[in-house]
C-alpha cells in the first residue's frame, strides 16, 4: 500500500468522523429543541387543563347553585299551594255565613245574647279548636273594643279577659305571624298581651272558686301560644319544654284538652320521647271518641275535631314505629297500643303486629286529612312515614317504591332519607345517587334527628348519620330532651 493510498484512507476516515460528529451534534440540537418544544407544549397543556378544571369547577358550582335555587323555588311553590288551598277551604266555609251575616248585620250594638254567643264561641275555639264564625268574630271584636262595656252586657272581668285573649290570638294568626320567642322578651305585642290576658284569668280562677271553670280555657289559650312558638322554632328543646310544662300544669288542675294533649305529644315525639308521646296520642284519641261534644263535632266534620283526630292518628302511628323494639309492658306504650288497636283497626280484637298497626294509624290520618280537603302534598307528608315502617319491616323494595311515589308529589327530607337507605339495601346505585343528590339539598335541621333516629331504629340511624354529614348544613344537631 503506497503512501498516497494511506493518506487517502486516513482522509476518508477523517471525513466520515467529521460527518458522524456533525450528525451527532445535529441530533443533540434536535433533541434539545424537541425537549424545549415538549416542555412548552406541556406547560401550555397544564395551563389549559388548569383553566379547564377551573371552568368545570365553576360550572359545577353554578350548576349546584342553580339546583339549590330550583329546589328552594319548588319548596316555596309547595308552601304557596298549601296556603292557597287553606285559603280556598276557608273561603268556601265562610261563603254561606257571609251571606247570612250580610243579611243579619245591624249596627255595632251588642245584646246580652250576642255576648253569650261570643263567649261560647271563644270557649269552643280554645277547647275544641273550632273555627269562630264571622258573626261571633264581629261580636268578640265589638266587645273587646267597647270602652266601657254597655251596662246590659253582664260579663265578668275574667270573661272579658278571656275574650280579649282570644281576640288577640286570632288577630295575630290572621296576620300570618309566627311566635319565635315564646315567653322570652321580644315577642309580638299581640302575643304578649294575649298571654297576659290568659294569665289574668288563671290568677282570678285561683282566687275565686266560682271562676274555676275558666281555668280550662285560659290554660288552653296559653298552650296554643306555646304551640305556635314551638312550631315556629321547628320544635326545638326550649320551646317544647315550655309547651310541655304548660300542658302538664293543666293536668295537675284536672284540665284535659284533647288538642293540647296532641300538641304536648308532638313535642315529646319531636324531641325523642317516643314512649311518653305514644301514651299521650292514645289518650287524646280516647277523648276525641268518648267526649260527646267532640264525637259529635267529628261526625259533623268540624275542622277543629278533624284536625285533632288527624294529628293524633299520625302521631300515634309514628310513635308505634319509634317504640316497636321497646317493651310493650311499659305503661305508656301499653296504653297507646290498646287505643291504637281500638281506633286504627276497629275490626281487629287481637293485638296486631306493631308495624302493621302503625301503617293502619297513618292510613286513618290520611283519611282525616282528605276530609279536611288538604292538598295531595299535605297528605303525602303524612304518608312518607309509611316508608319508614316498610324499612323497619325489612321490605326495602316496597319502601323504595313507596318513597318514589311520594317524591313524585313533593320532596321531603325524611322521604329522601328513606329512598337513599332503601336504594343502598337494594344495591340500586342509580337511585342511591339520585336520593343522595336530593337529600343534600336539605339543611341538616330539616331531618329533625331527635324524631327521625328513633323512627329508623339504631342500625339505620348510623346509616342516617352518614347521609346527614353530606347535607348542605352538616353542623352538629341540637341535643334531644331524652
C-alpha positions in Angstrom: 0.0 0.0 0.0 1.5 3.3 -1.1 1.8 6.4 1.0 -0.8 8.1 -1.2 -3.3 5.4 -0.6 -2.8 5.5 3.2 -3.3 9.3 3.1 -6.5 8.9 1.1 -7.8 6.3 3.5 -7.0 8.5 6.5 -8.6 11.5 4.9 -11.7 9.3 4.1 -11.9 8.2 7.8 -11.5 11.7 9.0 -14.2 12.9 6.7 -16.5 10.2 7.9 -15.8 11.0 11.6 -16.4 14.7 10.9 -19.7 13.7 9.3 -20.6 11.4 12.1 -19.8 14.1 14.7 -21.9 16.6 12.7 -24.8 14.1 12.7 -24.5 13.6 16.5 -24.3 17.3 17.1 -27.4 17.9 14.9 -29.2 15.1 16.8 -28.3 16.6 20.1 -29.6 20.0 18.9 -32.7 18.4 17.6 -33.3 16.5 20.9 -32.8 19.8 22.9 -35.2 21.6 20.6 -37.6 18.7 20.9 -37.3 18.8 24.7 -37.9 22.5 24.7 -40.9 22.1 22.5 -42.3 19.3 24.6 -41.8 21.5 27.7 -43.6 24.3 26.1 -46.4 22.1 25.0 -46.6 20.5 28.5 -46.7 23.9 30.1 -49.4 25.1 27.7 -51.3 21.8 28.3 -51.0 22.3 32.1 -52.3 25.8 31.8 -55.2 24.6 29.5 -56.0 21.7 31.9 -56.0 24.1 34.9 -58.2 26.6 33.0 -60.5 23.7 32.0 -60.6 22.4 35.6 -61.4 25.8 36.9 -64.1 26.2 34.3 -65.5 22.8 35.2 -65.5 23.6 38.9 -67.1 27.0 38.2 -69.7 25.2 36.1 -70.3 22.6 38.8 -70.6 25.4 41.4 -73.0 27.2 39.2 -75.0 24.0 38.5 -75.2 23.2 42.2 -76.3 26.8 43.0 -78.9 26.5 40.3 -80.1 23.2 41.6 -80.4 24.6 45.1 -82.3 27.7 43.8 -84.6 25.4 41.8 -85.2 23.2 44.9 -85.9 26.3 47.1 -88.3 27.6 44.4 -90.1 24.3 44.4 -90.4 24.3 48.2 -91.8 27.9 48.0 -94.3 26.7 45.4 -95.4 23.8 47.6 -95.9 26.2 50.5 -97.9 28.5 48.3 -100.1 25.6 47.1 -100.8 24.6 50.7 -101.5 28.2 51.7 -103.8 28.8 48.7 -105.6 25.5 49.4 -106.1 26.5 53.1 -107.4 29.9 52.0 -109.8 28.4 49.4 -111.2 26.0 52.1 -111.7 28.9 54.4 -113.5 30.9 51.7 -115.7 28.0 50.9 -116.6 27.5 54.6 -117.3 31.2 55.1 -119.3 31.8 51.9 -122.7 30.8 53.3 -122.1 32.5 56.6 -121.0 35.7 54.8 -124.4 35.9 53.1 -126.2 35.3 56.4 -124.1 37.9 58.2 -124.8 40.5 55.5 -128.5 39.9 55.8 -128.4 40.0 59.6 -125.8 42.8 60.0 -127.1 45.6 62.2 -125.4 48.4 63.9 -122.5 47.5 66.1 -124.7 47.2 69.1 -124.2 44.1 71.2 -127.1 42.5 73.0 -126.7 40.2 76.1 -127.4 37.2 73.9 -124.7 38.3 71.5 -122.2 38.4 74.4 -123.1 34.9 75.5 -122.7 33.6 71.9 -119.3 35.3 71.6 -118.2 33.7 74.9 -119.3 30.3 73.9 -117.6 30.6 70.5 -114.4 31.6 72.2 -114.5 28.7 74.6 -115.2 26.2 71.7 -112.2 27.7 69.8 -109.9 27.2 72.8 -111.1 23.8 73.9 -112.1 22.1 70.7 -110.2 24.1 68.1 -113.5 25.1 66.4 -113.4 28.0 63.9 -115.0 31.1 65.1 -117.8 32.2 62.7 -117.8 35.7 61.2 -120.7 36.8 63.3 -119.1 35.8 66.5 -115.8 37.3 65.3 -117.6 40.6 64.9 -119.2 40.2 68.3 -115.9 39.5 70.1 -114.2 42.4 68.3 -117.0 44.8 69.2 -117.0 43.7 72.9 -113.2 43.9 73.2 -113.1 47.3 71.6 -116.0 48.8 73.5 -114.8 51.1 76.3 -116.5 50.9 78.6 -118.9 47.9 78.1 -122.6 48.7 78.0 -124.2 48.0 81.4 -126.5 45.4 79.9 -123.5 43.2 78.9 -123.1 41.1 82.0 -119.5 39.8 81.5 -117.2 39.4 84.5 -113.7 40.8 84.2 -112.3 37.3 83.7 -114.7 36.5 80.9 -113.8 39.8 79.3 -110.1 39.0 79.6 -110.7 35.6 78.1 -112.5 37.2 75.1 -109.6 39.7 74.8 -107.0 36.9 74.8 -108.9 35.0 72.0 -109.3 38.2 70.0 -105.6 39.0 70.2 -104.6 35.4 69.2 -107.0 35.4 66.3 -105.7 38.8 65.1 -102.2 37.5 65.3 -102.9 34.3 63.4 -104.9 36.1 60.7 -101.9 38.4 60.2 -99.8 35.4 59.4 -97.5 35.9 62.4 -95.3 33.2 63.9 -94.1 33.3 67.5 -90.4 32.8 67.8 -89.5 33.6 71.3 -92.3 32.2 73.5 -92.2 33.7 76.9 -88.9 35.4 76.2 -88.6 39.2 75.7 -89.3 40.5 72.3 -92.4 38.5 71.4 -95.1 40.1 69.3 -97.3 42.6 71.3 -100.5 40.8 70.5 -99.0 37.5 71.8 -97.6 39.2 74.9 -101.0 40.8 75.6 -102.9 37.6 74.9 -100.6 35.8 77.3 -101.2 38.4 80.0 -105.0 38.1 79.5 -105.0 34.4 79.9 -102.7 34.7 83.0 -105.2 37.1 84.4 -108.0 34.6 84.1 -105.9 31.9 85.7 -105.0 34.1 88.6 -108.6 35.1 89.2 -109.7 31.4 89.0 -107.1 30.6 91.6 -108.6 33.1 94.0 -112.3 32.6 93.2 -113.7 29.1 93.2 -116.7 30.3 91.1 -114.3 31.1 88.3 -112.6 27.7 88.3 -114.4 26.5 85.1 -112.5 29.2 83.2 -109.1 27.7 84.0 -109.6 25.1 81.3 -110.0 27.7 78.6 -107.2 30.0 79.8 -104.8 27.1 80.0 -105.8 26.1 76.5 -105.1 29.6 75.3 -101.6 29.6 76.9 -100.9 26.1 75.3 -102.0 27.5 71.9 -99.5 30.3 72.2 -96.7 27.9 73.2 -97.5 25.6 70.4 -97.3 28.4 67.8 -93.9 29.2 69.3 -92.7 25.6 69.2 -93.9 25.2 65.6 -92.2 28.5 64.6 -88.9 27.3 66.1 -89.1 23.8 64.4 -89.9 22.2 67.8 -86.6 23.0 69.4 -85.9 21.9 73.0 -86.5 25.3 74.6 -90.0 25.9 73.1 -91.0 22.3 73.5 -90.0 22.3 77.2 -92.2 25.4 77.7 -95.2 23.8 76.0 -94.8 20.5 77.9 -94.7 22.5 81.1 -97.8 24.5 80.3 -99.9 21.5 79.4 -98.6 19.4 82.3 -99.5 22.2 84.6 -103.1 22.0 83.3 -103.1 18.2 84.0 -102.4 18.9 87.7 -105.5 21.1 87.8 -107.7 18.3 86.2 -107.8 20.0 82.8 -107.5 17.7 79.8 -108.0 19.5 76.4 -107.5 17.0 73.6 -105.8 19.3 71.1 -103.4 20.4 73.9 -102.6 16.8 74.7 -101.8 16.3 71.0 -99.6 19.3 70.9 -97.7 18.1 74.0 -97.3 14.7 72.4 -96.0 16.3 69.2 -93.3 18.0 71.3 -92.5 14.8 73.1 -92.2 12.9 69.8 -90.2 15.5 68.0 -87.7 15.7 70.9 -87.2 11.9 71.1 -89.5 11.0 74.0 -91.5 8.5 71.9 -92.8 6.2 74.6 -94.5 9.0 76.6 -95.8 10.5 73.4 -97.4 7.2 72.3 -99.5 7.1 75.5 -100.4 10.8 75.1 -101.6 10.3 71.5 -103.7 7.3 72.6 -105.2 9.4 75.4 -106.1 12.2 73.0 -107.9 9.8 70.6 -109.8 8.2 73.5 -111.1 11.7 74.4 -112.0 12.6 70.8 -114.2 9.5 70.5 -115.6 9.5 74.1 -116.4 13.1 74.8 -119.9 13.7 73.4 -119.3 17.2 72.1 -116.0 16.1 70.4 -117.6 13.0 68.9 -120.5 15.0 67.5 -118.1 17.6 66.1 -116.1 14.9 64.4 -119.2 13.3 62.9 -120.3 16.8 61.8 -117.0 17.4 60.1 -115.9 20.3 62.2 -112.4 21.4 61.2 -111.1 21.5 64.8 -112.2 18.0 65.6 -110.9 16.6 62.3 -107.6 18.3 62.8 -107.2 16.9 66.3 -108.0 13.4 65.0 -105.7 13.6 62.0 -102.7 14.8 64.2 -103.4 12.2 66.9 -103.6 9.3 64.4 -100.5 10.5 62.6 -98.6 10.8 65.8 -99.8 7.5 67.1 -98.6 5.7 64.0 -95.2 7.4 64.1 -94.6 6.6 67.8 -95.6 3.0 67.4 -92.8 2.8 64.8 -90.4 4.5 67.1 -91.1 2.2 70.0 -91.5 -1.0 68.0 -88.4 -2.5 69.7 -89.3 -1.4 73.2 -91.0 -3.4 75.9 -94.8 -3.4 75.4 -95.1 -3.7 79.2 -94.2 0.0 79.5 -97.3 1.7 80.9 -97.4 4.5 78.2 -96.6 2.1 75.4 -99.2 -0.5 76.5 -101.9 2.2 76.9 -101.1 3.7 73.5 -101.2 0.3 71.8 -104.5 -0.6 73.3 -106.0 2.7 71.9 -104.3 2.1 68.6 -105.9 -1.4 68.1 -109.3 0.1 69.1 -109.2 3.1 66.8 -106.8 2.2 64.0 -108.0 -1.4 63.4 -111.5 -1.4 64.8 -112.3 -4.8 63.2 -109.5 -6.5 65.0 -109.8 -7.7 68.5 -106.2 -9.0 68.8 -103.0 -7.1 69.1 -101.8 -6.8 65.5 -98.1 -6.7 64.7 -96.9 -3.2 65.7 -95.6 -2.0 62.3 -98.8 -3.2 60.6 -100.7 -1.3 63.3 -98.6 1.8 62.7 -99.4 1.8 59.0 -103.1 1.4 59.7 -102.9 4.5 62.0 -101.1 6.5 59.4 -103.8 5.4 56.9 -106.5 6.8 59.3 -104.6 10.1 59.5 -104.6 10.5 55.7 -108.3 9.8 55.7 -108.9 12.7 58.0 -106.5 14.9 56.0 -108.6 14.3 52.9 -111.8 15.1 54.9 -110.1 18.4 55.7 -109.7 18.9 51.9 -106.0 19.1 52.3 -103.7 19.0 49.2 -102.0 15.9 47.9 -98.8 17.5 49.2 -100.1 17.6 52.8 -101.4 14.0 52.5 -98.1 12.8 51.1 -96.3 14.5 54.0 -98.2 12.1 56.4 -97.8 9.1 54.1 -94.0 9.3 53.9 -93.9 7.8 57.4 -95.3 4.5 55.9 -92.0 4.2 54.0 -90.1 4.2 57.4 -92.4 1.4 58.6 -91.6 -0.6 55.5 -87.9 -0.1 56.1 -88.3 -1.4 59.7 -90.1 -4.4 58.3 -87.2 -5.1 56.0 -89.3 -4.6 52.8 -86.7 -2.4 51.1 -88.1 -2.8 47.6 -91.6 -1.7 48.7 -90.1 1.1 50.8 -88.2 2.4 47.8 -91.3 2.2 45.5 -93.4 4.0 48.1 -90.7 6.7 48.6 -90.5 7.2 44.8 -94.3 7.7 44.6 -94.2 10.2 47.5 -91.3 12.1 45.8 -93.3 12.4 42.6 -95.7 14.6 44.6 -93.3 16.7 46.6 -89.7 16.4 48.0 -89.5 15.7 51.8 -86.3 15.4 53.8 -87.4 12.2 55.5 -88.6 10.7 52.2 -85.2 11.4 50.6 -83.5 9.5 53.5 -85.9 6.6 53.1 -85.1 6.5 49.3 -81.4 6.5 50.0 -81.4 3.8 52.7 -83.7 1.6 50.7 -81.7 2.0 47.5 -78.5 1.1 49.4 -80.1 -2.1 50.6 -81.4 -2.9 47.1 -78.0 -2.1 45.6 -79.6 0.4 43.2 -76.7 2.7 42.5 -78.6 5.0 40.2 -81.5 5.6 42.6 -79.0 5.9 45.5 -77.2 8.7 43.7 -80.5 10.4 42.9 -81.7 10.2 46.5 -78.4 11.5 47.8 -78.5 14.4 45.4 -81.9 15.4 46.7 -81.1 14.8 50.3 -78.1 17.1 50.1 -80.4 20.0 49.1 -82.0 20.0 52.5 -80.3 21.6 55.5 -79.5 19.1 58.3 -82.1 20.6 60.6 -84.9 19.6 58.2 -84.3 15.9 59.1 -85.1 16.5 62.8 -82.8 13.7 64.0 -84.3 13.6 67.5 -87.5 12.4 65.9 -86.2 10.5 62.8 -83.5 8.5 64.6 -85.9 6.6 66.9 -88.2 6.0 63.9 -85.4 4.4 61.9 -84.0 2.3 64.8 -80.4 2.0 66.0 -78.9 0.3 63.0 -80.4 2.6 60.3 -79.7 5.7 62.5 -76.0 5.1 62.0 -76.6 5.0 58.2 -78.6 8.2 58.5 -75.6 9.9 60.2 -73.5 9.1 57.1 -76.1 10.7 54.9 -76.6 13.8 57.1 -72.8 14.5 57.1 -73.2 15.2 53.3 -76.0 17.7 53.6 -75.7 21.4 52.8 -75.5 22.3 56.5 -73.7 19.4 58.2 -73.4 21.2 61.5 -74.0 19.2 64.7 -77.7 18.9 65.6 -79.2 20.3 68.7 -79.4 17.9 71.7 -82.6 16.0 72.3 -84.5 16.2 75.5 -84.4 12.5 76.1 
